[in-house]
Amino acid sequence: MKQEGKFILMNGEELRAHIEEIKGTKKFTNIQQHHTASPAYKDFKGNHIALMKSMGNYHVGNLKMSEIAQHFSTFPDGTICVGRPLTKDGGGFLSPGNKDSITIENVGNFDTDTMTEEQKLSIILLNALLCKKFSIIPSTTTLPYHCWVQNKSCPGTRYFGGNSRQAAEKGFIPLVKAAVENLMTYEEALKIVAGKAGTSYEFWLRKRGIDPSFEALIIKIAKSYGGRQDG
């Protein structure tokens, strides 16, 4: 992990801990998907913080924002950087489209750049962690692409197979849903199964050690219910 001012660089495991520990945020209902276009891959030379500062300066100086637009940025090497605090709405759409939105900017021009596997994994993990943190169910409504609300190609025609809603439903949303399910803990699964079975959480908790495969079984059953505690 590396920090310079408000910008915090981290890998996937550090990101997981960071998001789990966040407190005092506002309510969020959707996560905006963007590419930076400029900077593109050709501009990335391990200069994470310099690019974040440059984007922040542009957003403040040229677009007259209060600070950098995005809460998070992902980079070609898989690194994630924290930017705008989660006490504020994102700044990626035109007002009032930012209400209750988290903004993610993915460094690259995905009309022309071919996304690295490292960045793909980081984008999916970041979206999944945020969906879990803020109880957001992944869909084209809750993970909107910039081009769906403005006349742009953002987040790019090569973004997980395309920038249309149909492409998102085929190549992006299922990956985020699967990642959210994989984040489920045994305790979370127990609550879901207990609720569906009409028994107490404590009843199932006492059975935790009855078989080495029991925890995996409970998580599998909870996932079959869609990972939700409501009926």
N, C-alpha and C positions, 0 to 999 in steps of 0.2 A: 504493500500500500504506500502511496506517495501523496502528500498533500501540499498544495501551494495556495494559500488563501482559502477561498471557499471551494476550490476545485480539488476533488479527491479522486485519485486513480486507484482502481482495484481490479482484482481478478474475480472469477465467478464465485469462489468460496467466500471471499471478503465481501462481495456484493450481497450474498445471501445473509451473512451476519449483520451487515449494515441495515438492510431493509427490515429484517426481523426486529432490530433494536430501535427503529425510528418511532418516536412518540410525538404527540402534539401537532400532527398534521391536520390539514383540512380534509373534508370529504371529497373523494374523487369517484367519478362514475365511468370515465373512459380514458383511453391511452392513445394519444395521437402518434401515428407512424409517419416519419419523415426521413428523407435523405438530405444531406447537406448540399449535394450537387457541386458546390464549391465551398470548402475544399473537397477535392476528389482524391482517388487513390494516389495519383501522381504527386499530390501535395503532402502525403503522409510519409514522414521519415523518422518515426519514433518521437515526433514533436507534439505529443498529446496536449500538454499544458499550453504551449505556444498557440496551437490551433484553437483551444478553448478561449484563450484571452482574445485572440483575433476575432472570433465569432461574437464574443461578448461586447467587444468594442464596436463592432459593426451594428449590433442590435441596439446599443445605447446611442451611438453617435449618428447613425444613419436612419434607423427606424424609430428612434425616440422612445425606446422601451426603458423601463427602470433598471433592467439588468438583462443578462443573457436569457434567451427565450426558453431554452430546454432545461428540464430537470436532469436528464441523463443523456450522455452521448456514448455510442459504441464505436470502436475503432477496428481497422482491418486486422490487427493482431489479437483481437478478442478482448482487449482491455475496455473497461467501462469507466466513465468519469461522471461524477456528480457535479451539477452546475447550479441551476435555480433551486432554491429551497422548496420543500414540499408544504410550506405554509402558504404558498401562492399558487393560483391557477397558472397553467402553462401559457406560452406566448406564441405557439406555432400557427394558429388559425387567426383569421380576422375576427375582431370582437363583434358579437358576443359569443362566438363559437368556442372560446377557450374556457367557458364556465365549467368548473369541476373536472378539468382535463389535466392529465399528465402529458408533458411533451417529451418525446424521445427523438433525438436527431442521430441518425446513423451516418457516420462519416464515409462519404463515397458518392459517386454519381452513378446510380443504378439504372440509368438509361444506357450507360456505356461500360461501366466497371462490372466485372464478374465478382460477386461477393465471395470472400474467403469462408472456408468452413468454420474458422475460429470466430468470425464475426456473426455468422448464422447462429451458432450455438449461444453466443452472448445475447443476441437479440431475443431469441426464444426464452432463454433463462430469465432475462430482465423482465420481459412481459409477463411470464408466468409468476415470478415473485411478486410483482406489483398486483397482478390479478388476485393472488392469494391474500396479500396484505390488505387489500381494500375490497375484498369480496366482490370482485368484478368477474362476471361469467364471459369468457372469450366469445366474441361474435363480431360480425362486420359492423354492428352498431357500437359496440364498446371498444373496438380497436380500429377506429376510422383512419383511412388513408387520406392524406392532404388533398389529393386530386379529386376526391369525392365531394369536396366542399368548395374547391376553387379550380379554375382552369389552369392546372399545372400537371406535370407528369409525376410529381413527387408522391410516393417515395421511390419512383422509378419503374420503368417498364420491365426490368429484370428483378424486381423485388419479390423473392420467393415465387417466381414463376409468372409474375405479371402484376399490374397495378389495378386491375378491375376487381369488382366485388366477387365475381365468379372465381377468379384466380386466387383471391384471398381465402375463399371458402374451401378451395381445393388444396392450396399449397402452404397456407400460413396458419389459419385458425386451428386446424387439427393438430398442428405441431405444438401450439401454445396450450391447447386443452390437454394434450398428453403430458406435457411438462408440468402443468398444474397438478395433475393426478399423481405424478411421480414425486411431488413435494409433500404428499400427504404423510403425516406421522402416524405412528401406531395409536397414540392417544386420540388424535382426530378421528381416525377410523373407528375406534371403539365407540365414540360418541354417536357416530352415524349408525352403526350396527345396533347399539343399545336402543336408540330412538326408533329404528324400524322394527326391532323385535319386541318393543314395549317392555323392556327390562331396564334395570338400573345400570348406569355406567360402572359402578363399583362391582356389580355382579360379574361383568366381563373382565374387569381389571384383575380380579382375584384369579382368573383362569389363565393369566398371561404365560405362566411357565409350564403349562400342562403338556406341551409338545413343542419341539424346536420349530415346527412349521406354522405354529398357531398365529404368530404375528403377521406373517406373510398372507395367511388365509384371511384374516380379519381385514387387512388392507385391500385384498382382492375383492372381498364381498362389498366393502364400502365403495370401491370404485364402480362396482356393478350398479350401485344406486345413483351413480353420477356424482359421487363425492359430496352430496348435500344432505343436511340434517332435516330439512323440511320434507313434508310428505308429498 
